[in-house]
Amino acid sequence: MKRVVVVGGGIIGLAVAWELTRRGAAVTVLEKEAHWAAHQTGHNSNVVHAGLYYRPGSAKARMSVAGNRSIVDFARENGVPVEVCGKLVVATDESELPALAELARRAEANGVPARLISREEALEYEPEVSCVRALRVESTGIIDFPAICRALAGLLADKGADLRLSTPARGIRANRGVEVATGTEVIRADALVNCAGLQSDLIARLAGITPRARIVPFRGEYYTLRPDRSSLVRGLIYPVPDPALPFLGVHLTRMLDGSVHAGPNAVLALRREGYRWRDISPADLAGVARFPGTWRLARKYAFPTGLDEVRRSLSKRRFAASLARLVPAVGPDDIVRHGSGVRAQALLPDGSLVDDFLIETAPNQVHVLNAPSPAATSALEIARHVAGLESLR
């Protein structure tokens, strides 16, 4: 029986562990925090993505479309709350119509059920929305991703997997197999899978790998509508994304409990796990500053885009104004801060953001080095891909 150590207890790590267990491996999962889904999985918008935005033929496109079905099926089979409610992507003025049409063509190429609708049809879904036209995407849903992780952990425990919380990987030695030092013991196995998210490039280096990309953390901040204003939004409302920018823009999402979340924006985090402006790590900042790709990225996006994101982060009025483009009735008094998440974004030395999932391998090692959104939606598909790689056979 092959023994595999999985580093990282978010949805990707637990899904990989479950898939390997189903294939007969003896799996140990190491999570440095005291609970599962402590970082990216536990701080995202809980949207089951349809596969709408991604380049046709890319891993993101293929795995999100398949994952949209598989994660919903898994949730229903395991008693995890999920609702396939659909969403609107709205063009708020005529200048956005070509990009909306291109999004519709991409949806068709990816096999995503979506259709262009008129303003009048959009108002039937969302009476308060502002648009000239919209794209209706039927397969988008809302789910409880941390509950998916708890379900996966339960299945793994039932199958006898070795699940270790509060257990960081502090040292890794690879020869014919792997040895992982945790600070209290050394765990020996035949293979290693690195699903450490925000720490994934550091774990790769511990294992003797020089990854092509470096993780740069971007914080996304959320607001929520006041309960007495949540009726302004019935489902999910997204803007037409700017193809020149790497993120989707702030949007409105009705959650399973009926609350409406708004966001996220995107600002550089000052620590890998920096959920607030005051969360600062000099070591993390120095690492980002030493990486040549950081400065090349800054030349592309710092002005005016990056500056606008910082202003929106610091100004409730600016944040509300972004939301009002979608739903004009939303004002600054209608939103309250709700927390934030940090996205582990892989950056190449030339300053380009890795726009697809990035997985690197070595003998007896697999390193998942770029798995931002839609990775949670795609988790079971990523797990099947990883478990079938030659390095784990």
N, C-alpha and C positions, 0 to 999 in steps of 0.2 A: 504494500500500500504506500503510495507516494505521500510524503509529508510536506506540507506547504505552510509557510508563514505569510499571513496577509497583514501588512502594516496599514492601519487606518480603519476606523469604525464608523465611517459615514455610509451613505447608501451604496456607493460604488464598492467599497471594501466588503461590506456585508453581502452584497449581491454576488460578488466574485467568490467569496467564501462559500456561499450557499451552492453556487453552480459547481464548484470544485467538489464539495461534499457529495452532491448528487452524482458526480462522476466517480466517486469512490475514494477520493483523497482524504487524508487525515489533516484537518486544518486547524491552525492556531491563529486567532485574530488578536492583534495588539492595538489597543486604543489608548493614547496618552491621557485622555480626559476621563472623568468619572462617569460619563454616560455616553450612549451612542448618539450619533448625529449632532455632535456638539458645535460644529462650525458651519460649513456651507449648507449641508442638508437641513440643519435646524434653523437656518436664518434666511430662507429664500421665500418666494411668493407662493409656493405650493401649487404652481400651475402645471398641469399635464399638457405639454406642448404638442402641437399637431404635426410639426415638421415643415412649417410654412416658409421660414426665412432662409433656409440653408441651401448652399449651392447644390444643384442636382448631381447625384452621384457621389457626393461627399459622405463620409461616415456619419456626420451629424444628420444629414437628410435621411439616409437609410435607417439609422438606428432610432431616430426620434419617431419616424412614422411607424416602424415596427414596435418601438417601445410604448407609443401611445396606446396600442392595443394590449401589450403584455403587462404593463404596470397596472392598467385598469382591471384586467382579468385577475391579476395577483391580489389586488386590493379586495375585490369582491369575493374571491375564494377564501380570504383570510380575515374577513370582517373589518377591513380598514375603510373608513369613510372616504367616498369618492363620488363626484358628480360630474357627468359629462354635460356641460351647459352651453358650450360654444362661446364664441367671442366675436366682437366687431373690431376690425381695423379701419379707422375712419380717416378720410381725407377732409381736412378742415377748410381747404380752399382749392381753387382750380389748379394751382401750381403743383399740387401733390398728386394729381390724377395720373400722370404718366408712371410715377413710382408705384401707385396702387395697382395699375394695370400690369406692371412688371411683376409685382408680388402675386397677382392672380395667375400669371403664366408660370411662375415658379411653383406655386401650389399645385397646378395641374401636372407639371413635370415630376413633382415628387409624389404624386398620388394622394394629395391631401384634399378631402372634401371641402370645397370652398366655392363661393359664387359672389360675383359683384352684384350689389343691390343699390337701389336708389336711396335718396335722402328720406323719402316717405317710408320706404320699407325699413330703413335703419331706425326711424322713430318708432316703429311698431315694437322693435326690440328694446330700444333705449329712448324713452320719451324726452329725456333732457339732453341728449347728445347734440353736438354741433358738427355737421358734416355736409359736404356736397355730394358725396358718394361713399360707399363703404364696402368692405369685403367681409362677408359672413363666413366664419370658419366653424364648422359644426363639431369637429372632434376634440376641440380644446376642452379641458376639464380642470377641476379643482380637487385636490387630494391632500391627505395628511402624510407628508413624506417622513417625518419622525416616527409616525405610527407604522409606516412600512418598515422602517429599520427595526422597531421593536418586534414586529412580526418575523422578520428575517432572523433576528437574534434568537427568538423563541424556537423557530424551526431548527436552527443550528444547534442549540442546546439539546433539543430532543434527539438529534442525531449524534450527540456525543462530541461536538466540536469543542475545542479549548478556547473559551472566550475570556479575554483578559482586559478589563478596564483599568485605568490609572497605571498603565504599563507602557512607557515610552520605549522606542527603539533608540538606544544611545550609541550603539556601535554595531557594524555589520562586517563580517568577513566572509568572502566567497572563495571557495576553492572547487572541490568536486560537488559539494553541497553548499549550504549557507549556515552561518552561526550569527545569531542576533543577541547582542548583549542588552539587557534591560536595566542594568544597574544593580539588580539583585541576583540575577542568574543569566546563564547563556542557554538560549534555545537553539537546538540543532534541527535542521530540516533539509529536505532535498531541494527545495526551491523557495523563492521569495517573490511575492507580488506587492508592489508599492502602490497603495491607493491613498496616500497621505495628503492629498489636496493641497492646502496652502504650504505644506512642508515637503511636497513631493520631490522637488529638485534637490533639497538638502538630504533627504533619505537616499536619493540616487547617488549623491556624492559619497555618503557614508558607505555605500555598497561598492565604491570604486568606479562608478560610471560618471562620465562628463556629459551631462545632458545638453542637447542642442539649444534648449530654451531655458530661460530663468523665469520663475514665478514672480510676478509683480502684483501686489494686492490692491484691488479697487474696492472701496467701501460704497455700498449702495444704501441710502437712507430712506426710510419709509415714514409716511404719515398714515393716519386712519381718519375716516370721516367720523364726525360726532354721531352718536347713535340716532339722534333726531334728524340727521341729514343723510343717513345711509340709504334712504329711499330714492335718492337722486340717481343711484346706479343699480341696475337689476342684475348685471352679469359682469363681463369683462370688456373693457374698452381700451384699445391700444391706438397710438398714433401711427401714421405711416413712417417707418424708420428712414432716416437719412442714410443712403448707401455709402456716403463718405465717412460715416462715423461708426465706431465699433459696437455701440450699445443701442438698445431699442428705444430709449426715451421713457419718460415717466408714463405710467398707465394706471388705470383704476381696476381693481379686482375685488369682486364680492367673494368672501371666504365662506367656508362651510358653516360657520357659526352665524352668518348673516352680516358680519361687519364688512366694511369696505376699506381695503388697503390702497394706498396711493404711493407710487414710486416704482422703482428706485431711481435716484440720480446716480452719478458715478464720479467719485473723487479718489485720488490716490490715498490709500491708507498709510498711516505713518508707522505701522507695525503690521507684521503678517496677519496677526489676529487683532487688528485695531478697529474696534467697533465704534469708537468715539474719537473726536479730535484730540482729546488729551491722552489717548493710548499711543505712546511714542516709544519706539525702540531705536536707540542710536545705532545698534549693530545692524538691524534690518535696513535702516535708512542708508547706512554706509554701503551695504551690499547693493542696494538699488542704485546709489550714486556711482559706484565703481563700474557698473555694467554699461557698456557703450550703447546698448539698445535703448536705455532709458532716455538719453539725451536726444537720440534720433526720433524717438516717439514724441518727446516734448516739442521738438521743432515742428512736428506735424499737427499736434493737437492742443498745445498749451494755450495758444491765443487764436481765436477768442473762445474756442470750445471749452478747454479746461478751466479757464477763468470764469466762464458762465456757470459751469457746474459748481465751482467753489462758491460763487455768489448765491446760487440757489440753495446750496447746503447751509449757508449762514443766514438766509433770509426766508422766513416763512411766507412773506408776501410774494417773493419771486416763485417759490415752489407752488403756491396756490395759483399764480398766474399761468404756470405751465399746465396745471390741471384744468383751468378754466378754458383753455383752447379746446378741450374735449367736451367738458360739461360747463357751460358758462355760469351756471348757478353756484358753482363752488367758489367760495371766497376764503380769505385767510382765517376768519373766525370759525370756519366749518371743519378745519383739520387740526389734529393734535399729533405730536410726535409719537412714533410707535417702535422705534428701534432701528437696527440696521443689520446688514449682512456684509460679508467680505468675499469677493469673488477672486479665486486664484486664476489669474490670467497669465498664460505663458507668452513670453516676449522673446523674439529672436534678436541676435546681435545687430541686425540691420534696422531695428526699430519697428518691425512689423509685428502685429499681434497675430499669434497662431489662431487661425479661424476655424480649425477643425480639431477633433479629438487627436491627441498626440500620445502615442504609446511606443516606448522604446524597449528593446529586449537585449539581453546578454545571456550567456549560458546559465541556465537555472534561475533567471531573473526576468521579471516583467515590471516595467515602470510606467504607470499611468500619469503622464506629465501635463496633460491639458484636458481637463474634463469640466469646463464650466457649463452653464445652461446650453443645451437641454440634457445635461448628463443625468440628472435625477430621473427625468422621463425615460431616458435610454438605459437606465442602470442594468436591467436584466439582459438587454442586448449587448451592452459592453461586457458584461460578465460572461456571456456565451462566447464572445470573440476572444477575450483574454484566456478563458479556460481551454480554448482550442489551439493556442499558440504553441509552436514547436518547443519553446523554452520550458514548457511545463509538462511535456510528454515524457 
